Amino acid sequence: MSLLGLPVPAERGRALTRVGAIVDEPRFHGHLTGRENLQILAAARGGDADRQIGPALDRTRLTQRAGDKVSAYSMGMRQRLGLAACLLADPQLLILDEPMNGLDPVGMHEMRDLLRDLTGEGRTVLLSSHLLDEVERSCDQVAIVDHGKVIRQGPISELTGGAGAAVEVQCSDPPAAARALGQAAAGSRIALTEDGLGLTVTLAAAPAREQIAKINRRLVDAGISVYSLRQTHARLEDWFLSVTSRLGDDQ
């Protein structure tokens, strides 16, 4: 195998000097300050790592708290300190395991912006997470790994696009609408919403605009008042569940 164009394990040392990683929850010496922890890591890494401490603290918004002991840090701050430690290598590849752990909504937004900035500089970020909403917001491509094998991968838009679009219908009589559409929407799935005030039609493999127009005509012909028709696309979580449920059926 190769890592950043270098053969591994033959040139493992050279390859890893250009990699930064957080695996699980980052661990630090609680009795030392954030800056002191980074100084120890920079000394172990060598090279120009010590010169990256200040920029790394600035990028992770920890400069004002760099003199505080890590034992006083929140989990979210330790996550950001872990990312600062990654940046000491001025890495071309970052491997981040659950980087959003412990972050509040503002912190998550800042982390997403930081990840976009890093990739905008030509770096690659490999993110591992079970928070699929965050993956969908942060990543360009995804891969599902099952028992050590990649079973699906590709751009998110292409993968979720193949999962089928849907139309959310708000109308005067949802049960009657479901019956009316059930007679004509071959290949589509129709389900009432949980509150019973509307229905969702998962579209068949055909041009979506034509199907939406057909749904509207069918409901109007049936004497049902249509308040709204809103097309939605499959979310990453929906696609993931559809893929993993099919895997379960195959086993």
N, C-alpha and C positions, 0 to 999 in steps of 0.2 A: 504494500500500500504506500501511498505518498501523502504527505501533509504539507500544504503550502509549497508543493513542487519538490519537496525533499523526500527521499526514500526513508521509510520507517520500518524496522528499528535501526537501520544502519546509521542514519543521521538524526536520530531521535533528539539529541541534545540541541542541535542547531534549529530543528523545527520548533521545539517547545519554547525557545527564547522569543518566538514571535507569537506566542499564544498566551492569552489570559483566560482564567476559568474561575467560576464559582460552582462548586458542587455541594448541593444541599445548603444548609445554613452556614454562612461563613463564620469561622471561629477566630477569636482574637484574645490577646492577654487583657483581661478586664482591668487589672491594676495599672495599666499603661494608658496613655492618651492615644487618640486616633492617629496623630502624627507620629508618635513613637512606634506604634505598631507598623506603620508604613515604612519607617526608617529601618526597622529590623528586616522587613521583607525585601526592601530595596538593597540592603547590604548582602542578603543571601543571593539575590538575583545578580548583582554586580552590574558592570557596564555603566550605562547612563541612567539607571533606574532611579537613583536619588534625585536626579534633576526633574523627574516626572512627578514628584510628590506634590509640589505646589499646584501644578496644572490639574492633577488628578483630583485634589481636594476641591479646587474651584469648579470643575466640571460636575462633580457630584454634590455640590452645594453644601460642603462640610467645613469650609474654611473657618467659619465662625465658631464651630464646635471642635476644631482639631485639637485644641488644648485640653479638652475634657477627657476624663477617664472613660474608657469604653464601657465599663460597668454601668455608667449612667446613660448609655445610649439606648434608645428604643430598638425594637427589632428592625424597623424600617431604616433607621440610621445605620445599623450594622450591615444591612443589605447594601446601602450606598457606600459604606466603607469597603465592603467586599468588592464592589465594582471599581472603587478607586484603586484597590490592590491590583485588580486586573490591568488597569491602565498604566501601571508602573512599567510594563514591558513595551509600551507603545505598540500594542499588538495589531497584527493584521487579522487575526481570528480571535473572537471572544466566544467562549462556551459558558452559557449562563443557565443555571438550574433554578427555576422558580424565582426570577429576579424581582417579581412583584410582591413576594411574601412580606407581610407586615406593613405594607405601604398604605397610607390613606388615599382617598381619591385624588387629592392634589399631587401626592407623591407618585402615584401611578402615571398621572398625566406628564409629570416631569421626567419620569423614567422613559416613557414612550418617546418624548422629544429627544432625550439623550441618545437613545438607541438609533433614532432616525438620523441624528447628527453624525453618529459614528459610521453608519452605513453610507451616509452621504460623502464621507471622506474616503470611501473605497475600501473600508474594512468589512469583514464578514462577521455577522453575529448569528450563532447557533443557539437557539433558545429552547429549553425543555420546560414544558409546563402542562398542568392539567386544567388551567384556567383558559378555556377555549375562547371566551369572549376577548380576553387580552391577547391571545395568539392572533385572532382575526384582526384586531386593531393594529398589532405591532409588526406582523410578519408578511413577507411577500409570498413565500412558499411554505408548505407543510409536508411532513411525512409521518405516517403512523408506523410505529415499530411494534411488532407482536412476536414475543418469544425470540427476540434477537434478529428478526427479519423485517425489512421494510416492505410493507404490504401495499401501501398506497403513497404516492408523493406527486407533487406538482404545484403550480400556482393555485392559490386559494380560489381565485375567480373561476378557473377552469374546473376545478374539482367540485365546487358547490354549484356551478352552473349545470353540471350533469345530474344534479340531484333533483332537478325539476323546480320550476317556478310555481307560485301559488297566487290565488286571488282571494282577498278578504272581501266579503260581500256584506253590506248592511242593507237590510230591506224590511218591508212591513210584515212579512210572514216567513221567517226562516224555515220552519218545517215544510211549508208548502213549496218554498223555493228549492229545498233539497229534493223533494219529490219531483218537481218539474225538471230540474237539471239531471236527475238520475235517469231520466228516460232518454236523454240526448247526449250526455257527456261521456261517451265511451272512452275508456282508457284513463279517465280522471277519477280522483278520489274526493268525496264530498263528506264534510263533517261539520256538525253544528259547533259553534264556539261554546266554551264552558258556561258562559252566562246565558246562552240560548238566544242572544239578541242578534246573531249573525251566523254566517257559515264560512268555511274555508274550502276552496276548491283547488286541489293540487292538479295542475294542468298536465295533460298528456304530452307526448313528444310531438309537438306541432307548433307552428308559429304562435306565440303567446297573444299577440294583438288580435289575431283573427278569433282565437278562442274566447277572449274577453268580450269582444263584440257579440259573439254568438251567445254567451251567457246573458248579456244584457238584453238581447232581443228575446231570448227564451222567457226571461222573467217578465218582461213587459207584456209579451203575448199571453202569459198566464195570469195577467191582471195583478201582478205584484209590484208595488212601488219600490224602486231602487234608490237608496239614499247615497250609496258610495260603492265604488269598485276600486280596490287598491291592490296593485300587483306587488308581491314580495318575492324575494329570492331566498333560497335555502341558506340558513346560517351554517357556520362551520360546525357547530355542535350538532345540528340536525344531520349533516352529512356524516359526521363521525359516528353518530348512533346508528345510522342506516348501514354503514360499512361494517361496524363491529357486530351488529345484530345478524347480518348475513354470514359473518364468520362463525358465529355461534350455531347457525343452522347447518353449516357445512361440517362441523366437528361431530 
